[in-house]
Each structure stands twice: as structure tokens, then as C-alpha cells.
Amino acid sequence: MRLVHLDLKGAAPRVSYLEQVFPLLSQLGANGILIEYEDMFPFKGDLEILKSPYAYSEEDIERIQQLAELHKLEVVPLVQTFGHVEFILKHQKYQHLREVERFPNSFNPHVPDTLALLKSVLSQVIEKHRRSTWIHIGADEVFHLGEGMDSKNWMSHNKGDTGTMYLNHIKEVLGFISTQYWGLRALMWDDMLRKISVGALRESGIAKVVSPVVWFYAPDFDAEQIESGFEAVWFASAFKGTTGPAQTWPPLSYHLKNHLSWLKVMEALPQLAPLRFQGIVLTGWQRYDHYSVLCELLPVGIPSLAICLQTLVNGGFTEETKRKVLDSLGFQSMHLEQSTCEGRGVFPGAEVYHMVQQVNDHLKESILKALEEESAIKGWFSPYHRKRQFGNPRNMESFGSKVLKLHEDWESFVHDLRVQLEKVYFPDTVEEWMEENVSPYLDQLRELVQDYR
């Protein structure tokens, strides 16, 4: 299986955009999607507090699954069950469930309410995905595990360690799923398992009910440390969202090399029999966690995704693979080292792709150049002049028309960019992206123009 990860804890696309994207994913070689809803799920009853104001409706969830089915994409929902639960633990209502009181990252596994809450979260999500044969329970990066008082007491009374504590909680979560939802298969991220001995893993018995998803996102790595004791294994690569929390443009060759490394691991797998390889998740993180800024937007990451998917499908990145990618995206050429693609592009969100490229390449540079290199501004329109509102008209006129034109051009461009972003995203995402990537530079120009006028 080749699952494309949709990380909805930031910049969740409108369903109308997914409608355009799913056929492309299918065409490029994906046969499933891993949906990490976080606060975009339409939680009900006691859990309603977890919903984002822009959360999908129940009809949206149904529509997403119909679209996936139409394009032969298996839907795998992901529910975080241990770490990365800031969207739950930030609420005062659930503060008592934190492992460490100060941090909203991870659950305290010793409070009965934790499992009770997880059962109702899982139930609501699974009930709305009755066609799915898989569920992903997350369980990665459980920061501060073992640092809370309850955990310290447990470890001293039971002569236990954090590994045992981790496995106990995971067993309870998996036990609930296997008894309540017979036949539903579970996946989990593997990073916390890496620190646990093979003996302890075997003894826990979780291998019978869950498959680990072994993730490495670097361009080259050595995956010899794949856990034994499991019958089946999944891998996870990345097409965006792993090269910096505020990254706005995916480095193409970096992600391509990551997939080429995974292909090598897959070739070596038969020697690890009886371990069965079941699938790979192409992750596309949208935030590093609930509180961090947005990284590369989905339309901006589509060329990277296309390259990575086609590389997996064709067992390498050949000239033919490259040609297929260019044809399916409507580009003429690509430059991996520069991370650029030339041509109009006819994929969903191509306008956003080009406009973000403009912002990245020119916005900051053109504004700083105008403000810092123009000697008439430095000499006759300094912060001192502007604050006291005086200046020599003769010198001001020498830079005025240039600055006004630059301002007018960027304002009109940003207006168009907003229109394109609104086709793909809800208002909160558009605001956030603009405030992070456009305002810091455009505001300086706006203020200068205002003072000038």
C-alpha cells in the first residue's frame, strides 16, 4: 500500500480541493490516504470542545470517504493516543490528564480517565469510518513520559521503566480496539519502540495486534534496526514538512533521496523473512505540533509528492519517471537541486504553487532593496524624518513614484494570492499564512507609503 498522509492539524484543505486532488493522487500511484484529523473531526457530545471552529461536518467526512472510494483510495484514520495530544490537553477540562502538569503534550497513562477519554475519541472516529480496515494510533514522541509524579511512583513500586509503562498503555488502547472493533487492524509509529528491548516487545504481545510504521525522513539512513518480533512492518517517508518548522518550499532532491533510500531497504527486506512488508506512508507534515507554525502548503508540496510517488511506483527515478511526473503536472522541466519546476502547471493548486514561489523569491528581497538601498530614503526620509513628519519634497519625489509603484504591484499580487488561497483553505489558514510570510515585509512598505503620503 502507498498511503499519502494528510496532516489536518494545520491548513486543512476544503473538501472541494480534495475533490480535485484525489484523482491526481490515484493517477500518481497512491492507493490510500492516512488522515490525521486532530481538531478537524466533528466531535460530538462531551468531546465537542475539541473541534476547531472550521472542523469538517459529518457530511464532509462522508464525502471525503466517497471521493476516496471513487478513486480507489483506502482511508486510514489516525488518532493520537499518547503523545502529540496538545489539541486535547490544552483544554482546562482535560488538564488533569497531563503527564507533566506544565506541558500539554502527553497523556498520564495512570489516570483511569485517560483511557476512558481515548475510548470515546476512538469510538467517534471509528464509527464514522466503518469502511476502513485500518486505524493508526499514532503513539510517537511521547515527550516527558516518566517525569510525572504518578509515573515516578509507579516505576518505584513496580520496579518498572518507561518502556514497560509505554507498552502497558499501548496494550490497553489496542485491547479496546481489538475487542470493540473486530477485524480492524492497527498501525503505530515506531520511534518509541526503538528504545525498548526486543525481549520486552515480544513479551508484551503487541506484535499480534499492531504493525509498526518505521519512519526515517533523512536523505540517507540505515534501517537495520527494524524491530524484530513483529509479523508485518510498514515504512514512512516524507514528501514535505520535515526540513524545518517554518519551511515554505520543499527541497525536492532531499525528499527524492529519502525515497531512494527506502527503495534500497525494500530490496533488502526479503532477507529479514518472515517479516512481511505491507506498505509505506508518504508523510506530509503541516505543523511539527499543534502549536508550531505552518510548514509547506499542500499545493506547494504536490510536485515533491508526485516525484516521490512515481519513484516508488517505478522502483527508481529514471528519465521516464521524470517525464511521467512532468506530464501529469503540466510542467516542461524540473531542476531538482534548485527545487523548481518550469511551466504553467495544470495540477490542483498550481496557482498557489506559483504565487508562493513569487513570495519566496521576490517579496522580501524587492522590499528590503527599495527600503535599504535607496539613498534618498536613507538620507531624506529616515525614521527620524518620518517620526517628526518633515522632509525635503525635492528628495522625496526622487523615490516616491518607485516606492508607490512597488507598493501597488505587491498589494494587487497579494489580493490575488488571497483569492487563490481561499479556494483551497479556510479563513484561519489564509490569515496565518499571510501573517507569517507576507505581512512582515509588506507592512514595512505599507508604513513607508503611509508616511510618505
N, C-alpha and C positions, 0 to 999 in steps of 0.2 A: 504494500500500500504506500502511496505517496500523498501525505496529508499536507495541505497548506494551512498554516496557523494564522488565525485571525485574532489578534490580541485587542479586545474591545475595552481594555481599561484606559484607553486614550483614543481619541479620533475614531470613534466607531462610525463606520460608513452608513449612510442611509440605505434602506433596503433597495431603493430604486437603483443605487450604484452597484450593489451586489448582483442585482439582476443582470447588469451588463458584464460584470467581472466573471461570474461563474462559468459562462460558456468558454471564456478565454482560458480559465484555469484547466478546464476539461481538455480543451484543444492542445494545451501545452504539456499535458501528460499527468495532471493531478487526478486522483480518483477519490479524494476525500478532503474534508476540511475539519480542522481542530478549532472549535470555537471557545475562546476564553471569555465568557460573558462579563465576569466580575459584576459591576453595578449596572450593567445594561440589561440584565434579566428582569422581567416583570414580576418580581417577588410580590407575594400576597400576604394578607393577614399580619401576623406578628413581624414578618420579615420585610414588610413594605418600606420600612425606614432605610433599607439597604439600596433602594433604587435610585439611580441618577434621575434628575428631572427630565432627561431626554431618553430614558430607558425605552427599549423596544416594547411594543404591546404584545399581547398573546397572539394576536393576528400576525404580527411581524414575525414572531418565532415560527409560526406555522408556515408562513410564506417562504421564509428562508429555507426551511426543510423541503418544501415543494420544489423550489428552484434547484436545490441541490440534487434532489431525486431526478428531476428533469434532465440534469446534465451529468447524471451518473456519478455524483459525488457523495460518498458516505459521510454523514455528520457525526463527529465525536465531540460531545460537550466536555469542557474542562471546568472542574470545580476545585478551587484550592481548599485543602482540608487540614493544613498545619501551619505553614509559613505563608508569606505574601497575602495576609488577610487584613490588611490595613482598611479596606473598604468596609469591613465588619467591625473591627476593633477600634476604629476611630470614634464610633458612636458611644456616648456615655452609657447607654443601655447595655452594652456588651463589654465595657471596660474591665469588669471583674474577671473576664476570661483571658486576660493577657498573661503571657508567661512572665514578663517583667512589666511592672505597672507603668513605667515611663514610656514603653515602646509599643506601638500598635501592630508590630509585625507578625507575632506568632502566638498561637493558642497555648494556654496552660492545659496540658493533657490530663491533669489530675482532678480537675473540677468536673463533676458529672454533667453540669450544664453545657460544657464544650461539646461533648458527643451528642447531647440532645439537640443542640442548635445545628450541628452538622447534619444530623439525620433529617431535620426539616428542610435545610438548604438543599441537600442532595435529592430528597424526595420531590421537591418542587421542580427542580431542573430535570430529573429523570422522567417524571410524569409528562413533561412537555416534549420529551424526546423518545417516545415509545418505539419508534422505528430504529433507533440507534442500537448497535450491537456492542458498542464500546463506551466506556466512560473513563475520563482521565482525572485522577485525584490530585494532580499537582504534587505537593509534598516536597518541593525543593526549597533550598535556602531557608531552613528553619532557624533563623538567627536567634541567639540568646537562649537556645534550648539548654536547660540545666542551670540557668542562672537565677531562676525564681526561687523563692523560699520553699514552695511546695515540692519543687523538683529536688532541691538540696536535701530536704527531709526524706523524700522517697529514696534517693540514692544512698543516704547513710543507713536507713532502716533495712533496705533490701540488698545492700552491698552491690548495687547496680551501677550502670554507667548510662551516659546519654544515648548510646546506641540501643540498649535494651529498651529504654524509655520510648525512643523513637519508634522502634518496631512494635511495641505494645499498642501505641496509639494507632499506627497504620493497620495493625491486625483488627482492631475494633472497627475502624472505618470499613475495611474490606469485608469483615464479617457481616456487617449491616447490609452491604451491597449484595453479597452472595446469597444471604438468606431472604432478603426482601425482593430482589430482582434476579430471579433465577436465569442463568444463561447470559447475563450481562457481563462482558469481560472488562477487566480494569487495566489501566496503564498508570504509571507514575514516573516522574523524573528520577534519575538515578544518583544525583550528586550526594545525597545524604547516605546512600547505601555504600558509597565508595569508602567511607570511613569505618564501615562495620566489617568484622571478620566473616569469612565465608562460612565458618562453623556456626556463628550466631545467626546468619541468614538462613542456613539450612534448617537449623533448629526451630526457627520462627514459623516455618511452613508457609510463608507468604508466597513463595515461588509457585505454589499450586494455583493461586488466585489472582496474581498480578504479573504483568510483564514490565520490566524496567525500560525506560526510554533513555538511552545513553546519549548525553549531549556534549558535544565539543564544537565550538564555533570558530576556533582559530584556523588560519590557513593550513598549518601543518600540525599534526598531533599524532600520538601513538596510542591507539586504543587497545593495547594489550590487556589493560586492567578491566576487561569486561567481566562482570560478576559471574562466577560460576554458581551452580545451584539453581539457576533459572532454566526453564524449558525453552522459553521464547524470548527474543530480545528485539527492541526497536532502537532506531538511532534518531538523533535530531541534529540537523544542520541549521544554518541561518542565511536568509537572503537579505535581511536588513535588521537594524535595531540592536547590534551588538558591538559597535565600534566607538561608542561614546554616547552618554545620556542625552546630549543636545545635538547629536549628528543630524544634519538635514539632507544629506546627499549620500547614497550608498556607494562605497568603494567596490566597483564591480570585480576587479581581479581578486580582491581579498575574499569575497564570498564565493567566487568561482573555485579558487584554490581549496577552500573548505570542502566543497562538494567533490572535488577530485580526490582529496584525502579520504573522504568517506567511501568513494568507489573502491579505493585500494583495500580498505578494511573489509568491504563486502566480498571482494575477491578472495581474501584470506580466510573468510568465515568457515567454509566447509571443513577446514582443519579443526575447528572448535566443536565439531559434532559431539553430542546430539543437540547442541544449541541451535534453535531454529530462528532465522531472521524473518520478521513479519512485516516490517515497514519502516518508513522514515518520515519524520515530521520536518518540514521546512519552516523553521520559526521566523516570524517577522514581528519582533517586539515593537510595541508602540510607546511604551514607557518602561523604564527599568523597574519602577514600582508605582504604586498608586499616587505617590506624592511627587515623582520626578517630572521633568518637562517632557514634551513630546519629542520622539526622535522621528526618523524619516517617515513621511506620509505614504500611505499605500500606493497612490498613483505614481509617486516618485520611485517607489521600490519595484514597480512592475517589470521594467527591463531586467533588473537583477534577478527577480523571481523567474522570468522567462529563461534566462541563461542557465540558472541553477536547475530548473525542472528538466529542460531539454538535455542538459549534461547527464542527469541521472537516467533519463529515458534512453539516451544513445550510448551510455557507457563511456562517455568522454566528451571533450569539447573540440569537435573537428570543424573543418570548413563547412561541412554540410549542416552541422548543428547550428553554427553561426548563421548560415543562410536561412534556416527554418525560423530562427528567432527573429531575424530582421523582417522576414516576410509576414510573420504573424503579428508583429507590432507596427508594421508600416514604416520602418526606418530604412535608410540607404546604407548606413555603415555604423560601426561602433568602434570605440577606442577604449579598450579595457583599462589600460594604465591611467588614462585621463578620466575614466568612469563616465564617458559621454557617448550619446548616440546621435547620429546626424539624420535629419529628415523630419517630415511633419509628424509622423506617428499617428496611427489610427486606432490605438487601444483606448479603453475607457479611462478618462482622466488625463489624456495626453496633453490637454491644455494646461492642466495643473502642473504636469511634469515640466513643460517648457517655461512656465511662468516662475516656478520655484527656482529653476536654473538661472533665470534673469536676476532674481533677487539675490541668489548666492553669488553670482559672478559680478554684478554691476552696482547694486543698490548702495551698499556701504562704501564701496570704492569711489563711485561718482560723487557722492555727497561729501565725503571727507576730503576729496580732492578739491571740490569747489570751496569748501569752508576753510581748508588749511593752506591751500597753495595760492589762493588769490591774494596778492599783496595789498590790493585796495581794501579788502575786508580786514586783513590783519592790521593795516595801518590807520584806516579811517572809519572802521566800523567794528571796533573791538568790543569785548564785553563791557569795558568802561564806558565807551560811547553809548552802547545800547541801553545800559542801565540808567544813564543820565539823559538819554534821548537827545543827543545833539550830534551833528556831523556836517561835513562839507558836501553839499549837494553835488558839486562837480565830481568829486571822487566816488561818491555813492552811485552816481549814474553810470560810472565806468563798469561796475559789476552787476548793477541792478537787473538789466534785461536778461543776462545769462542765468542768474540765480532764479528769476521768476520763471524762465522757460524750463529750467531743470525741475523746479517745484511742480509746475503744471504737468509736465510729462509723467513724473512719478505718481502724482495724485491720480491721474487718469489711468495709469497702469494698475495701481493698487485697487482702484474701483473695479476694474475688470477682473483682477485676481480674486477679489472678494466674491464676485458673481460666480466665478468658476468653482471656488471652494464651497460656496453654499449649495451647489448642485450635488456635491459629494457628502458634505458634512453638516452636522447640526451647529447652531449658532455658537455654542460654547467652544467648540473646536476651532472655528474660524477666528473667534476673538483671541483665543490663546495663541494660535499660530502667528497671528498678526502682531500681537503684543510682544511676542518673543523675538520674531525675526524681521519685522518691518519697522515698528514704532521706534526702537532705539536710534535708528538713523534718520528716518523721515521726520521724526519730531524735532530734531535739531534744525533741519532745513525749514520746517514749518515755523519754528520760533524766529529764525533769522528773517524769514519773509515777513512775518507779522511785525517785527521791529522795524524792518526796512520801510514797510508801508506807513 
